[in-house]
Amino acid sequence: MSISVGATLGAYEITALLGEGGMGRVFRARDTRLKRDVAIKALPDEFALDADRVARLQIEAEALAALNHPHIAGIHDLLDAGTSRFLVLELVEGETLADRLSRGPLPIPQALAIAIQIADALEAAHARGIVHRDLKPSNIKITSGDLVKVLDFGLAKVLGPRSAASGSESLTHSPTVIGATMAGVILGTAAYMSPEQANGMEASAAWDVWAFGCVLYEMLAGRPVFEGRSSPEILAGVFKQEPDWSRLPADTPPAIRRVLRRCLCKEGRRRLRDVGDARLEIEEARTEPEAADPAGARAAPRPMRWMWIAAAAAAVASAATMAATLRRSAPMAEMRLEITTPASSDRQSLAISPDGRTIVFVAASQGRDHLWARPIDAPVAHPLSDTDGASYPFWSPDSQTIAFFADGKLKRIGAGGGSAQVVAEALSGRGGTWSRDDVMVFAPAPGSALLRVSAGGGSPQPATQLEPEQGSHRFPQFLPDQTHFLFYSQGAPGHRGLHIGTLGQTGVVPLLDSEAAAVFAAPGHLLFPQQGTLVAQAFDADGRRLLGESFPVAEQVVADATVNSTAVSASATGTVVYRAGSAAEQQLVWFDRSGNQVSVIGGLDASSPFNPAVSPDGRRVALDRVVKGNRDVWVVETTRGTLTRLTFDATSDFFPVWSPDGSRILFTSLRAGSGLYERASGGTGTERLLLNSQTAKATQDISPDGRFLLFRSLNPGTGWDLLAAPLDGASPPLPVATTPFEEREGQFSPDGRWVAFASNESGRSEVYVQPFPSAGAKWQVSIDGGAQPRWRRDTRELFFIGLDRKLMSVGVSPVAPGQPFDAGKPAALFPTRIAAGPNPAASNSHQYAVSADGNRFLINTLTEEVASPPIAVILNWRPSMRK
C-alpha cells in the first residue's frame, strides 16, 4: 500500500514527510482520536513485499514495546493495511544531533550531558537484551529542553537479557551474516561500526559501546573519528588507524579521554564492557573535573620540557614511519556485504563506478523499471528520473556519468540525475564501454558487430566486423590501455567466446571459449562464469593473454545464457559487485481474458522459453530455448508437454514461425552470417536455406496464402526495417516498412490485407497498421505506447503489449478493399509479467501468442518478480590470497 501526504490510516491523518532512510519513510501524522501528533514509519513501496524488511519492522516494534524509557522514543501502535505494515511512534520535536554537529563541536559540559542520556538509553536497552546496531548522530534527537531521545531501532537485534553483553548468540541465526560458513554481511553505518561489526561477526553490546565512543568523540572534536570519501576508506580507518586524539579539546578531562580510549579499543576483549560503566565515569568526571594536561607536564622545568618534547617528537616520527611501513606491507582486509534492492526483472543490469563508490542497477519504481543509484556509503538507493526502461548501464571513466540503453537509443545521464541525452541509435543494446578519450564502443542490437561513437554523440562507425560463423559481438569493456577492448562473440565453436578488439581496426583476436562475457578487474584478472560459478583468472592486459588457472570467486551468480551476460561488475579500486541467485525464471502460461491462469505448458525444465508460436491447429508450440549454452528451435505438444528438438546446429537458431498449414517451421540462424531457413515441423528431411547475408535479420511471420515471408533486417543507415521475401524466390524482397525509424515485430493480418508492426517514429514505440502488399497510408493503433502486436484469427481484434506490460485489445471493423483501416480505442485486458525485460518495446521478438478465438493467451511469464537477489559487494578484493 502506498502512503503519501493527505492519506488516512485508520485514525491517523498523514500531514508531512519527515524523512527517508534505508529502513523506511517517516511521516508526521495527526491522531484524530487522542488529538496528538505522532510519527508513522512505513517501509518504502519497493520493500513492502521484502520478507526481511518486514521482519525487521516487526523486530523494531517488539524492541520498542519492550522499552519504556525517557531517553528512547516510544511506540504507540503497529498497523496493518493490506500487505503493508506501519509503526506509530512518539513524535519527538527538535533537531538531530547530526544537525547540531553541522554547526561545530559542542561545549564539553553540553556534550557530556548528552552523552550521559545516550548511555542511559543504551544501558536500558542492553538490560533487555536489545542491541541498537546503528547508533549515530542522525538517530539521536535533542529537544528544545536538551532532553535526548534515541531513535530508529530498525536494525536492532534482540538477543535476550543474558546474551546482549556476552554476544553468545549463534552465528547461524544472526541476520547480519549470510551463514556460518560464509562471509559476514554488514548492517549499520560505516563511520560508527566496530571492527567486529564491519566483519559481520555476532552481535553484542560491544557494538553499541564502540558507536557510543564514536558519537562522544564527534561531539567533542566536531568531526567523526574515522573519515573518508567512501565506505571502504572509512572502514580501512576502522581496521588500521587509531583515533586522532589531538582533535579533542585541550581541556578534555583525562577521565573522558580514558572512557573514549576504552570505548574505541579495536580489540573487543579490551573494550569497555558495559555502557553503564561509561555513564558512571562521565558523571564522575562532570562532578570531579581533573586537569587536562598530562601529569607532570606543567611542573617540568623549561629545559626538561624541551627534552620531553624532542623525545615525544622522535617517538611520533618513529611511529609514523612504522605505520607507513605497515600500511605498505599489510593491504586492507577484504570485506563482503550485501545490498538489498527493489524488485527487478532485469537482474543482469548493474555496474560499479570506476572509483568504486556507486552502484547503478535496474529495478522497479512506480511499476516501471528504472536505473537506481546506490552510493556504497549511503543507506538507501534512489531511482534516476528519465531512465524508464533502461538496461545494461556503464560508466564514464570519471564516474560522473552513466550510459544506458532505452527506447531504441544509447543514452547518457549524470550520476546525480537530470535529463538523459541521446548519444546514438541502438535498437536493443547489448552492452557498452567508455574510454578516457570519450569514445564509446557499444553493441546496438542482438545481431550486430560493435560500433564506436563519440560520447557526445555523432555518427557511429564500425568497431568490429562479424566474421563467418559469428552471430554478434556484445558486452565490450576497455582494457587499461584504453585502446584494446574485451568483448563476447556469439557464434559456432571456435568462433564464440571472449575476443580482443582494437580501436581503429575491425579485426579481432580470440581469447577464450566461454559461456558469457567477462569483466576485467583490478589488479589484473578476468571474471567470467563457468557452469554457474563466477571464476577469476589472471590476465596480462599488456600482452592480452590469460595466465595460470581459473579459481572460484562466488557461487550461483545470476547469468542469462540467451544474451551471454552475467550480473558482475568491477571497479578500478578493487571493488567487485555481483548478484548471486538465479535469473528471473520463465514458463509458458495460458491465461484467459481476465488474466486468470488456465494452465502451464510443462516439460521445459529450468530453461527459459522464448518466442512462442502456436501451430495453426493449436496442438503444438514452437519456441527457442537454451540448453547447455546452445540456442535451438524446439516443438512442444501443448497437452502432454513432450519436447522435440528441431535444430541441431552449434550456432544459435531462433524466432520460429509456422507455415499456414502447419507442415513447416521457418526460423533464423546464425550459422553462416544471418540466414532464414525452413524445415518440416515434424523434424524430418533436411533444412532449406531461404535467404542469407551478413546483415542481421529475423523471421517475423508468413502471409496467410504462404507466398511471403515477413522478416526484419538491420540496415546500418535506417536501423531495423521490415521486408517481405517471396518464398518462391522469383523476385527480391519487397520493402514493407523502411524508414529512418525502427520498424519491427511485424504480423500479417489473417485475411492478408494488413501488416501490423511497432515503430518508434513518434519518439516511443507505438503499434501501426498499413496495407499489404501496397505500402500506402498507415494508421496508429496504440495511444500510450505499445509493442508486439498479434491478431485474432478472424481479423476483428488486434492485441498488443502496453509499455506498462498490460495486455491491450483493440476492436477492428471490417472495411471494403481500398478503404481506411478502422480500429476502436485500446482497452486493457489485464497486467502481465511478460518476459520482455524492463521495456516490452526492447524485446527481441514476440513473447506471447493468441488462441484462434482470442479468448486465451500463451504468455512467456516471469514466475517470480517480487524478490530479487541482493547485490553482493566485495571490498578490497584480493585474488592473490584466494588462489
C-alpha positions in Angstrom: 0.0 0.0 0.0 1.4 3.4 -1.0 1.4 6.1 1.7 1.6 9.8 1.0 0.8 13.2 2.5 -3.0 13.6 2.7 -3.7 9.9 3.1 -5.5 8.4 6.1 -4.6 5.3 8.0 -7.4 4.5 10.4 -7.5 7.3 12.9 -4.2 8.8 11.6 -4.1 11.6 9.0 -0.7 12.0 7.2 0.3 15.6 7.3 4.0 15.7 6.2 7.1 13.7 5.2 9.7 14.0 7.9 12.5 11.9 6.4 13.6 8.9 4.5 16.3 6.3 5.0 17.4 2.8 4.2 14.8 1.3 6.6 11.8 3.3 5.7 10.0 6.6 5.3 8.8 8.6 8.4 5.7 10.8 8.2 4.1 13.3 10.6 0.5 12.4 11.3 -2.4 13.5 13.4 -4.1 11.1 15.8 -7.7 12.2 15.4 -8.8 10.1 18.4 -6.4 11.3 21.0 -5.7 14.7 19.4 -2.0 14.4 19.3 0.8 14.4 16.6 2.6 11.2 16.0 5.3 9.8 13.7 4.5 7.0 11.3 7.2 4.8 9.9 6.5 2.9 6.7 8.5 0.6 4.5 9.1 2.1 1.0 6.7 0.5 -1.6 9.6 -1.3 -3.3 10.4 -3.1 0.0 6.8 -3.8 1.3 7.0 -7.4 0.0 10.5 -8.0 1.1 10.2 -10.5 3.9 13.5 -9.5 5.5 12.5 -5.8 5.7 9.1 -6.6 7.1 10.7 -8.9 9.7 13.0 -6.1 10.8 10.0 -3.7 11.1 8.4 -6.3 13.4 11.6 -6.6 15.4 11.8 -2.8 15.8 8.2 -2.8 17.0 8.8 -5.5 19.6 12.0 -3.9 20.7 10.4 -0.5 21.3 7.4 -2.2 23.0 9.8 -3.8 25.4 11.4 -0.5 26.3 9.8 2.3 28.4 12.5 4.8 28.9 12.6 8.6 29.0 15.5 8.7 26.5 14.1 6.3 24.0 11.3 7.4 21.6 8.3 5.1 22.3 5.9 3.2 20.2 2.1 3.7 20.2 0.9 1.1 17.7 1.7 -1.4 14.9 -0.8 -1.1 12.0 -1.6 -3.4 9.1 -3.0 -2.1 5.9 -3.3 -4.6 3.1 0.1 -6.1 2.6 1.8 -3.2 4.3 2.8 -2.5 8.0 3.4 0.8 9.7 4.8 1.8 13.1 3.0 4.6 15.0 5.8 6.2 17.1 6.2 9.0 19.6 6.8 12.2 17.7 10.0 13.9 19.0 10.3 17.6 18.2 13.7 19.2 17.9 16.9 18.7 15.9 19.0 15.7 15.5 22.5 15.6 17.0 23.8 15.5 13.4 22.0 18.8 12.7 23.6 20.3 15.8 27.1 19.0 14.9 26.9 20.5 11.5 27.4 23.8 13.3 30.6 22.6 15.0 31.7 20.8 18.2 29.7 21.0 21.4 31.0 22.6 24.6 32.3 19.9 26.9 29.6 20.3 29.5 26.8 20.0 27.0 28.5 17.1 25.2 28.8 15.2 28.5 25.2 15.9 29.5 24.0 14.5 26.2 26.4 11.5 26.4 25.0 10.6 29.8 21.5 10.4 28.5 22.5 8.4 25.4 24.4 5.9 27.7 21.3 5.7 30.0 19.2 4.8 27.0 21.6 2.1 25.7 22.0 0.7 29.2 18.3 0.2 29.5 18.2 -1.5 26.0 21.1 -3.8 26.8 19.4 -4.8 30.1 16.5 -6.1 28.0 18.8 -7.9 25.6 18.4 -5.3 22.8 21.4 -4.1 20.7 20.8 -0.9 18.7 23.4 -1.6 16.0 23.0 1.7 14.3 23.7 4.4 16.9 24.8 7.6 15.2 24.1 11.4 15.5 21.2 11.3 13.0 19.4 8.7 15.2 19.6 10.9 18.3 17.1 13.7 18.8 17.7 16.7 21.1 14.5 18.6 22.2 14.4 22.3 23.0 14.9 21.5 26.7 18.1 19.4 25.9 16.2 16.1 26.5 17.8 13.3 24.5 15.8 10.7 22.7 17.5 7.7 20.9 15.6 6.9 17.7 15.4 4.2 15.0 15.7 0.7 16.3 15.2 -0.5 12.7 18.5 -2.6 12.8 18.1 -3.6 16.5 18.9 -7.1 17.4 17.0 -8.8 20.3 19.4 -11.2 21.8 17.7 -11.8 25.2 18.7 -10.4 28.6 21.6 -12.9 29.1 23.3 -12.7 25.7 23.3 -8.9 24.9 26.5 -8.3 26.8 28.3 -11.5 26.0 27.3 -11.9 22.4 26.6 -15.5 22.9 24.0 -15.7 20.1 24.6 -18.4 17.5 26.2 -17.0 14.4 23.9 -19.0 12.1 20.8 -17.3 13.5 22.0 -13.7 13.1 20.6 -11.7 10.3 23.9 -9.9 10.0 25.6 -12.8 8.4 24.9 -14.9 5.3 25.6 -18.2 7.1 28.0 -19.8 9.4 30.5 -20.7 6.7 30.2 -17.6 4.6 31.5 -14.0 4.9 29.6 -11.6 7.1 27.1 -9.1 5.7 27.4 -5.6 7.1 24.4 -3.9 8.6 24.9 -0.4 10.0 26.7 2.8 9.1 30.4 2.6 8.3 31.7 5.6 10.4 30.2 4.1 13.6 30.9 0.4 13.1 33.2 -1.5 15.4 35.7 -3.8 13.7 33.8 -6.9 14.5 30.5 -5.4 13.2 32.3 -4.5 10.0 33.5 -8.1 9.7 29.9 -9.4 10.1 30.6 -11.1 13.4 27.9 -11.9 16.0 26.1 -9.0 17.5 26.8 -7.9 21.1 26.5 -4.8 23.3 30.2 -4.1 22.5 29.0 -2.8 19.1 26.9 -0.1 20.8 29.8 0.7 23.2 32.1 1.4 20.2 29.4 3.5 18.4 28.8 5.4 21.7 32.5 6.2 21.8 32.3 7.4 18.2 29.4 9.7 19.0 31.1 11.2 22.1 34.3 11.8 20.2 32.4 13.6 17.4 30.5 15.8 19.9 33.9 16.9 21.4 36.0 17.1 18.2 33.3 18.2 15.8 34.5 15.6 13.3 33.9 11.8 13.1 36.6 9.5 14.4 37.2 7.9 11.0 36.6 9.8 7.8 36.8 9.0 4.1 35.2 9.6 0.8 33.6 6.2 0.7 32.7 3.3 3.0 35.9 1.3 2.0 38.1 4.3 3.0 36.2 4.8 6.3 36.3 1.1 7.1 40.0 1.0 6.3 40.5 3.5 9.1 38.3 1.5 11.5 40.6 -1.5 11.0 44.0 0.2 10.6 44.1 3.6 12.2 44.0 4.9 15.7 41.7 7.9 16.5 43.5 11.3 16.3 43.3 12.2 19.9 44.8 15.7 19.2 41.5 16.8 17.8 39.9 16.7 21.2 39.7 20.0 23.1 42.8 20.6 25.2 40.7 20.9 28.3 39.0 17.5 27.8 39.1 15.8 31.3 41.5 12.8 31.4 38.7 10.6 32.7 36.8 11.4 29.5 39.9 10.6 27.4 40.1 7.2 29.2 36.5 6.5 28.5 37.0 7.2 24.8 40.1 5.1 24.6 38.4 2.2 26.2 35.2 2.6 24.1 37.3 2.8 20.9 39.6 -0.1 21.6 39.7 -2.2 18.4 40.2 -5.4 20.4 36.8 -6.3 21.7 38.2 -8.1 24.8 39.9 -4.9 26.0 36.9 -2.6 25.2 34.8 -1.2 28.0 32.4 -4.0 28.8 29.3 -2.0 29.8 27.9 1.3 28.6 26.7 1.8 32.1 30.3 2.0 33.3 30.9 4.7 30.7 27.9 6.6 32.1 29.3 6.4 35.7 32.8 7.6 34.5 31.3 10.6 32.7 29.1 11.5 35.6 32.1 11.4 37.9 34.1 13.5 35.5 31.4 16.2 35.5 31.3 16.4 39.3 35.1 16.0 39.9 36.9 17.6 37.0 40.6 16.7 36.6 43.4 18.6 35.0 43.6 18.2 31.2 47.4 18.3 30.9 49.3 15.1 31.3 50.5 14.5 34.8 53.8 16.4 35.5 53.8 18.3 32.2 53.1 21.7 33.7 55.6 21.3 36.6 58.6 20.3 34.4 61.3 22.9 34.2 61.8 24.5 30.8 65.0 22.5 29.8 63.3 19.3 30.8 60.2 20.3 28.9 62.1 20.8 25.7 63.8 17.4 26.1 60.5 15.8 26.7 59.0 17.5 23.6 62.0 16.4 21.5 61.7 12.8 22.7 58.0 12.8 22.0 58.6 14.2 18.5 61.1 11.5 17.8 58.7 8.9 19.1 55.9 10.3 16.9 58.1 10.3 13.8 59.2 6.7 14.5 55.6 5.6 15.0 54.6 7.4 11.8 57.4 5.6 9.9 56.3 2.2 11.3 52.7 2.9 10.5 53.6 3.8 6.9 55.6 0.6 6.6 52.7 -1.4 8.0 50.2 0.3 5.6 52.5 -0.6 2.7 53.1 -4.2 3.8 49.6 -5.0 5.1 46.8 -4.5 2.5 43.4 -3.5 3.7 41.3 -6.5 4.6 38.8 -8.0 2.1 35.2 -7.5 3.2 31.9 -8.6 1.8 28.5 -7.1 2.3 25.1 -7.2 0.6 22.7 -4.5 -0.7 19.0 -5.2 -0.9 17.3 -3.7 -4.0 13.8 -3.3 -5.1 12.3 -6.0 -7.4 13.7 -6.2 -10.9 13.0 -8.4 -13.9 16.5 -7.4 -15.3 18.9 -8.8 -12.8 21.9 -8.7 -15.1 21.9 -4.9 -15.5 24.3 -3.5 -12.9 27.6 -1.6 -12.8 30.0 -0.3 -10.2 31.6 3.1 -10.9 35.3 3.2 -11.7 36.0 4.9 -8.4 34.2 2.1 -6.6 31.8 4.4 -4.8 28.4 4.0 -6.5 26.5 1.0 -7.9 23.9 1.6 -10.6 21.3 -1.1 -11.3 17.9 -1.7 -12.9 14.9 -2.1 -10.6 11.2 -1.2 -10.4 9.9 2.2 -9.4 6.2 3.1 -9.6 5.6 -0.1 -11.6 8.3 0.6 -14.2 12.0 -0.4 -14.3 14.4 2.5 -14.0 18.1 3.0 -13.2 18.8 3.3 -9.5 22.0 4.6 -8.0 23.3 3.5 -4.6 26.4 5.0 -3.1 28.1 2.2 -1.1 28.4 4.6 1.9 24.8 5.6 1.8 21.9 3.8 3.5 19.5 3.9 0.6 19.3 3.8 -3.2 17.4 6.3 -5.3 15.8 6.0 -8.8 17.1 8.2 -11.6 14.4 10.0 -13.5 14.3 9.9 -17.3 15.7 6.3 -17.4 12.4 4.5 -17.9 13.1 1.1 -19.5 16.9 1.3 -19.1 19.2 -1.7 -19.5 22.9 -2.6 -19.4 24.3 0.6 -17.8 28.0 1.5 -18.0 30.0 4.4 -16.5 32.2 7.2 -17.7 35.8 7.0 -16.7 35.4 9.9 -14.2 32.4 8.2 -12.5 30.2 11.2 -13.1 28.0 10.0 -15.9 26.1 6.8 -16.7 25.4 5.5 -20.2 22.5 3.1 -20.8 20.1 1.7 -23.4 16.4 2.7 -23.6 13.8 3.5 -26.2 16.0 2.1 -29.0 18.7 4.6 -28.1 22.1 4.7 -26.4 21.7 7.5 -23.8 23.7 9.2 -21.0 22.7 10.9 -17.8 24.5 12.5 -14.9 25.1 10.2 -11.9 23.1 12.6 -9.8 20.1 12.6 -12.2 18.8 15.2 -14.6 17.7 14.8 -18.2 19.0 12.0 -20.4 20.8 12.8 -23.6 20.7 10.6 -26.8 24.2 9.5 -28.0 23.3 7.1 -30.8 20.6 4.8 -32.2 20.7 1.4 -30.6 17.5 -0.7 -31.1 18.2 -3.3 -28.4 21.6 -2.6 -27.0 23.9 -5.4 -25.6 26.4 -3.5 -23.5 28.9 -0.8 -23.9 32.1 0.8 -22.6 33.5 4.3 -22.3 37.2 5.3 -22.7 39.2 8.1 -21.1 39.3 9.7 -24.6 35.5 10.0 -24.6 34.9 7.2 -27.1 32.1 4.7 -26.6 32.1 1.2 -28.0 28.7 -0.5 -27.9 26.6 -3.3 -29.3 23.5 -1.6 -30.9 21.4 -4.8 -31.5 21.5 -8.6 -30.9 22.7 -9.5 -34.4 25.3 -6.8 -35.0 29.0 -6.1 -34.7 30.3 -3.4 -32.3 30.2 0.3 -33.2 32.2 3.2 -31.9 30.9 6.8 -31.3 31.9 10.0 -29.6 30.4 10.1 -26.1 29.0 13.5 -27.1 27.1 11.9 -30.0 27.6 11.7 -33.7 27.6 9.1 -36.5 28.7 5.7 -35.2 31.5 3.9 -37.1 32.3 0.1 -37.2 34.5 -1.0 -34.3 34.5 -4.7 -35.2 33.4 -6.8 -38.2 31.5 -10.0 -37.9 33.3 -13.0 -39.3 31.7 -16.1 -40.9 30.2 -18.3 -38.2 29.8 -15.3 -35.8 26.3 -14.1 -35.0 27.0 -10.9 -33.0 29.5 -9.1 -30.9 28.4 -7.7 -27.5 29.3 -6.5 -23.9 32.6 -4.7 -24.7 35.0 -3.4 -22.0 38.0 -1.2 -22.5 41.3 -2.6 -21.1 43.6 -0.3 -19.1 45.5 0.9 -22.2 42.1 2.4 -23.5 42.9 1.2 -27.0 42.1 -2.5 -26.8 38.8 -3.8 -25.6 37.4 -7.1 -24.4 34.1 -8.4 -25.8 32.0 -11.5 -26.3 31.2 -13.1 -29.7 28.2 -15.3 -30.3 28.9 -18.0 -32.9 29.8 -21.5 -33.7 32.5 -23.4 -31.7 35.9 -21.8 -32.4 34.2 -18.5 -33.2 32.4 -17.8 -29.9 33.6 -16.6 -26.6 35.9 -13.8 -25.4 37.7 -11.8 -28.0 40.0 -8.7 -28.1 39.4 -5.8 -30.4 41.4 -2.7 -31.2 40.2 0.9 -31.8 40.9 1.8 -35.4 40.9 -1.8 -36.6 37.9 -4.0 -37.2 39.8 -7.3 -36.9 39.6 -9.2 -33.7 41.6 -11.8 -31.8 40.1 -14.8 -30.0 41.0 -15.2 -26.3 38.8 -17.9 -24.6 35.8 -20.0 -25.5 33.5 -19.1 -22.6 29.8 -19.2 -21.8 29.3 -15.5 -21.4 31.0 -12.1 -21.4 33.9 -11.4 -18.9 34.8 -8.4 -16.8 38.3 -7.0 -16.3 39.0 -6.5 -12.6 41.9 -4.8 -10.9 44.7 -5.7 -10.2 44.7 -7.9 -13.3 42.1 -10.6 -13.6 39.2 -11.6 -15.7 35.9 -12.5 -14.1 33.6 -14.8 -16.0 31.1 -17.6 -15.3 31.7 -21.4 -15.5 28.6 -23.6 -15.0 27.0 -21.2 -12.5 30.2 -20.3 -10.7 31.9 -16.9 -11.1 35.6 -17.6 -11.6 38.7 -15.5 -11.9 41.8 -16.0 -14.0 45.0 -13.9 -14.0 45.2 -11.7 -17.2 48.2 -9.9 -18.6 46.5 -6.8 -20.0 49.6 -5.5 -21.8 50.2 -8.8 -23.5 46.5 -9.6 -23.7 46.9 -13.2 -22.6 45.5 -15.3 -19.8 47.8 -16.7 -17.1 47.6 -19.7 -14.8 44.4 -21.5 -13.9 40.9 -20.1 -13.1 39.7 -20.2 -9.5 36.2 -19.7 -7.9 35.1 -16.3 -6.6 31.3 -16.8 -5.9 28.7 -19.5 -6.5 25.3 -19.2 -8.3 25.9 -15.9 -9.9 22.9 -14.6 -12.0 23.5 -15.1 -15.7 21.4 -15.0 -18.9 22.5 -17.7 -21.3 20.3 -16.2 -24.1 22.3 -13.0 -24.3 25.5 -14.3 -22.7 25.6 -11.7 -19.9 26.5 -12.1 -16.2 25.5 -9.9 -13.3 29.0 -8.9 -12.3 31.0 -5.6 -12.5 34.3 -4.4 -11.1 35.9 -1.1 -10.4 39.5 0.1 -10.8 39.8 0.3 -7.0 39.3 -3.4 -6.2 35.6 -3.4 -5.6 33.6 -6.3 -7.2 29.8 -6.4 -7.3 27.5 -9.3 -8.4 24.1 -10.8 -7.9 24.1 -14.4 -6.5 21.0 -16.3 -7.1 19.0 -17.1 -10.3 17.8 -15.0 -13.2 14.1 -14.5 -13.2 12.6 -17.8 -14.2 10.1 -18.1 -17.0 7.4 -20.5 -18.1 4.7 -20.7 -20.8 1.3 -20.0 -19.2 -2.2 -19.9 -20.7 -4.4 -17.0 -19.4 -8.0 -16.2 -20.1 -9.2 -12.7 -21.0 -9.5 -11.7 -17.3 -5.9 -12.7 -16.6 -6.7 -15.9 -14.8 -4.2 -18.7 -15.2 -5.7 -21.6 -17.1 -2.8 -24.0 -17.5 1.0 -24.2 -17.7 2.9 -25.9 -20.5 5.3 -28.3 -18.8 8.4 -30.2 -19.9 10.6 -27.1 -20.3 12.6 -27.8 -17.1 14.5 -24.7 -15.9 15.5 -23.4 -19.4 13.8 -20.2 -20.5 11.4 -20.4 -23.4 11.4 -17.6 -25.9 9.4 -16.6 -29.0 6.4 -18.9 -28.6 4.4 -19.6 -31.7 1.2 -21.7 -31.6 0.6 -24.1 -34.6 -2.5 -23.4 -36.7 -4.3 -26.4 -35.2 -3.4 -25.2 -31.6 -1.8 -28.5 -30.6 1.9 -27.6 -30.7 4.1 -24.6 -29.8 7.3 -23.8 -31.5 9.9 -21.9 -29.4 13.6 -21.4 -28.9 15.4 -22.3 -25.7 19.0 -22.5 -24.5 20.3 -26.0 -23.5 23.9 -26.4 -22.5 24.8 -23.0 -23.8 23.3 -23.5 -27.3 20.1 -21.9 -28.6 17.9 -24.1 -30.8 14.3 -24.3 -32.0 12.1 -26.9 -30.2 8.5 -28.0 -30.6 6.4 -28.9 -27.5 3.0 -30.6 -27.5 0.5 -28.5 -25.5 -1.3 -31.4 -23.9 1.5 -33.8 -23.0 4.4 -31.3 -22.7 6.7 -33.6 -24.7 9.6 -31.8 -26.4 11.1 -32.4 -29.8 14.3 -30.7 -30.9 14.1 -29.3 -34.4 17.5 -27.7 -35.0 20.9 -29.1 -34.0 23.5 -26.6 -35.4 26.2 -25.4 -33.0 25.2 -21.8 -33.6 22.0 -20.0 -32.5 18.7 -20.9 -34.1 15.6 -18.9 -33.1 12.5 -16.9 -34.0 10.3 -19.8 -35.3 7.1 -19.2 -37.3 4.6 -21.7 -38.7 3.6 -22.1 -42.3 -0.2 -21.6 -42.8 -0.8 -25.4 -43.0 1.5 -26.2 -40.0 3.7 -28.5 -42.1 6.8 -26.3 -41.9 8.6 -24.1 -39.4 10.7 -21.2 -40.6 13.4 -19.8 -38.4 16.5 -17.6 -38.2 20.0 -19.0 -37.8 23.5 -17.5 -37.3 25.3 -20.5 -38.8 26.6 -18.6 -41.8 26.2 -14.9 -41.1 22.4 -14.4 -40.7 20.1 -16.7 -42.6 16.4 -17.6 -42.9 15.7 -21.3 -43.0 12.8 -23.7 -43.1 12.3 -27.3 -42.0 9.4 -29.8 -41.8 7.7 -29.3 -38.4 7.9 -33.0 -37.7 11.7 -32.8 -37.9 12.0 -35.0 -41.0 14.1 -34.1 -44.0 16.8 -31.5 -44.2 16.8 -27.8 -43.6 16.5 -25.5 -46.6 18.2 -22.1 -46.8 15.7 -19.4 -48.0 17.8 -16.2 -47.7 21.2 -15.4 -46.3 23.6 -12.4 -45.9 25.8 -10.9 -43.3 23.1 -8.4 -42.4 21.3 -9.2 -39.1 17.7 -10.4 -39.7 14.9 -12.2 -38.0 11.8 -14.1 -39.1 8.5 -12.4 -38.2 5.5 -14.1 -40.0 4.3 -15.8 -43.1 1.4 -14.5 -45.2 -1.9 -16.5 -44.9 -1.5 -17.6 -48.6 2.0 -18.9 -47.9 3.6 -16.7 -50.5 5.6 -14.2 -48.5 7.9 -14.4 -45.5 7.9 -11.3 -43.4 11.3 -10.5 -41.8 13.1 -7.6 -40.2 16.6 -6.6 -41.4 19.1 -4.4 -39.7 20.1 -1.5 -42.1 23.2 0.4 -40.9 21.6 3.7 -42.1 18.0 3.2 -41.0 18.0 0.6 -38.3 15.5 -2.3 -38.3 13.3 -2.4 -41.5 10.5 -4.8 -42.4 10.7 -6.6 -45.7 8.7 -9.5 -47.4 10.6 -12.1 -49.3 8.6 -14.2 -51.9 9.0 -17.8 -50.8 9.3 -19.0 -54.4 12.5 -16.9 -54.8 11.3 -15.4 -58.1 12.0 -11.8 -57.0 14.0 -9.9 -54.4 12.4 -9.0 -51.1 9.7 -6.2 -51.1 10.1 -3.2 -48.8 7.2 -3.1 -46.3 8.3 -0.5 -43.8 11.7 1.0 -44.4 12.1 4.5 -42.8 14.8 6.2 -40.8 13.0 4.8 -37.7 12.9 1.4 -36.2 10.2 -1.0 -37.6 9.9 -4.4 -36.1 7.5 -7.2 -34.8 5.6 -7.4 -38.0 2.4 -9.5 -38.3 0.2 -10.2 -41.3 -3.5 -9.9 -40.6 -5.3 -13.3 -41.0 -7.1 -12.0 -44.1 -3.7 -11.0 -45.6 -4.7 -7.4 -46.3 -2.8 -5.7 -43.5 0.5 -5.7 -41.6 0.7 -4.6 -38.0 4.1 -3.6 -36.6 5.8 -1.5 -34.0 7.7 1.7 -34.8 9.4 4.4 -32.7 8.8 7.2 -35.2 6.8 9.2 -32.6 9.7 9.0 -30.1 8.5 5.9 -28.4 7.2 2.5 -29.6 3.7 2.6 -30.9 1.7 0.0 -32.9 0.7 0.8 -36.5 -1.2 -0.9 -39.3 -0.7 -0.4 -43.0 -2.0 -2.2 -46.2 -0.2 -5.1 -47.8 1.3 -5.5 -50.4 1.0 -1.9 -51.4 2.5 0.2 -48.6 0.1 3.1 -48.6 -1.0 5.2 -45.6 -0.6 3.8 -42.2 -2.7 4.2 -39.0 -1.5 4.4 -35.4 -3.5 1.9 -33.3 -1.9 2.3 -29.8 -2.3 5.6 -27.9 0.1 5.4 -24.9 2.8 3.2 -26.4 2.8 -0.4 -27.5 4.7 -3.3 -28.9 4.4 -6.9 -30.0 1.0 -6.8 -32.0 -0.9 -10.1 -32.5 -4.1 -10.7 -34.5 -7.2 -12.7 -33.7 -7.9 -15.4 -36.3 -10.9 -13.5 -37.8 -9.0 -10.2 -38.1 -11.7 -8.5 -35.9 -9.4 -7.8 -32.9 -5.7 -6.8 -32.6 -3.7 -7.3 -29.4 -0.5 -5.7 -28.2 1.6 -5.2 -25.0 1.5 -1.7 -23.5 4.7 -0.2 -22.2 3.4 -0.8 -18.7 3.2 -4.6 -19.7 -0.6 -4.7 -19.8 -2.2 -6.8 -22.5 -4.2 -4.4 -24.6 -7.1 -5.1 -27.0 -8.3 -3.1 -30.0 -11.5 -3.9 -31.9 -11.2 -3.8 -35.7 -14.1 -3.1 -38.0 -14.3 -4.8 -41.4 -13.8 -2.4 -44.3 -14.0 -2.8 -48.1 -10.8 -3.0 -50.1 -9.2 0.4 -50.6 -10.9 1.9 -47.5 -9.1 3.2 -44.5 -8.3 0.9 -41.6 -10.9 1.2 -38.8 -9.9 0.4 -35.2 -11.5 1.3 -31.9 -9.9 2.6 -28.7 -7.4 0.4 -27.0 -8.7 -1.3 -23.8 -6.6 -3.0 -21.1 -7.4 -6.7 -20.6 -5.0 -7.5 -17.7 -1.5 -6.8 -16.4 1.1 -9.4 -17.4 4.5 -10.4 -16.1 5.6 -11.0 -19.7 9.3 -11.9 -20.1 10.1 -8.9 -22.1 12.7 -7.2 -19.9 12.1 -3.8 -18.4 10.7 -2.5 -21.7 8.4 -4.6 -23.9 9.4 -2.5 -26.8 13.0 -3.6 -26.5 12.2 -7.3 -26.6 13.8 -9.3 -29.3 10.5 -10.7 -30.5 7.0 -11.7 -29.5 6.8 -13.2 -26.1 3.2 -14.3 -26.3 0.7 -16.0 -28.7 -3.1 -15.8 -29.1 -5.6 -18.6 -29.5 -7.6 -18.7 -32.7 -10.8 -17.3 -30.9 -8.9 -14.7 -29.0 -10.0 -15.9 -25.6 -6.7 -17.4 -24.4 -3.2 -16.1 -24.4 0.0 -18.1 -24.1 2.5 -15.8 -22.4 6.1 -16.3 -21.7 5.7 -15.3 -18.0 8.2 -14.5 -15.2 7.4 -16.9 -12.5 8.6 -14.6 -9.7 9.2 -10.9 -10.0 8.8 -9.6 -6.4 12.0 -10.6 -4.7 15.4 -10.1 -6.4 18.7 -11.5 -5.1 20.7 -8.8 -3.3 23.8 -7.3 -4.8 26.9 -8.7 -3.2 29.8 -6.4 -2.7 33.4 -7.4 -2.3 35.5 -4.5 -0.9 39.3 -4.7 -1.4 39.2 -7.9 -3.4 42.4 -9.8 -3.0 42.5 -12.5 -5.7 46.2 -13.4 -4.9 45.0 -14.6 -1.5 42.2 -16.8 -2.9 44.2 -19.0 -5.3 
